């Protein structure tokens, strides 16, 4: 059996640096300091996701990074509604930019449809605005 990935909007993030800062700021609230994202829906393809999948973050309409999915845990915020905590590796891996239209929730994305990881040395490169990254990606230059 292969694996699948998740695609999720990073709402409120202007850059990968914003996502990193938000996760660092909230790490004290996560068990064992692990990164996590809570969602209402539990992935039906749990086994495939946990077999090597990642959560790919869309920032300002462009996939820019990913985090490996480590586990799924049930969470209840005291309102009786069971939610799914997607437990993520703390390492955020930069990817080649890939434009994506807005959507709600998360989506599955097959390994053959994800952008490649950036080569070492470009992982901190936030020099281009997301709009320019998207435009360059759309014409095949990034």
DALINFEN-V172290 format. One record per backbone hydrogen bond with DSSP energy under -0.5 kcal/mol. CO is the residue of the C=O (numbers start at 1). NH is the residue of the N-H. If there is no record, write none. Layout:
BEGIN
CO	NH
CO	NH
END
This chain:
BEGIN
3	111
5	109
6	56
7	107
8	58
9	11
10	13
15	19
16	20
17	21
18	22
19	23
20	24
21	25
22	26
23	27
24	27
26	29
27	30
30	33
31	34
35	88
37	86
39	84
43	46
45	49
46	50
47	51
48	4
48	51
49	52
49	53
53	69
54	6
54	56
55	57
55	67
56	8
57	59
57	64
57	65
58	10
58	60
59	62
61	100
62	59
63	98
64	95
65	57
66	93
67	55
68	89
71	87
73	85
75	83
80	82
81	77
83	75
83	85
84	39
84	86
85	73
85	87
86	37
87	70
87	71
88	35
91	93
92	94
93	66
94	118
98	63
105	9
107	7
109	5
110	113
111	114
116	96
119	122
122	125
124	126
129	132
129	133
130	134
131	135
132	136
133	137
134	138
135	139
136	141
136	142
137	140
END
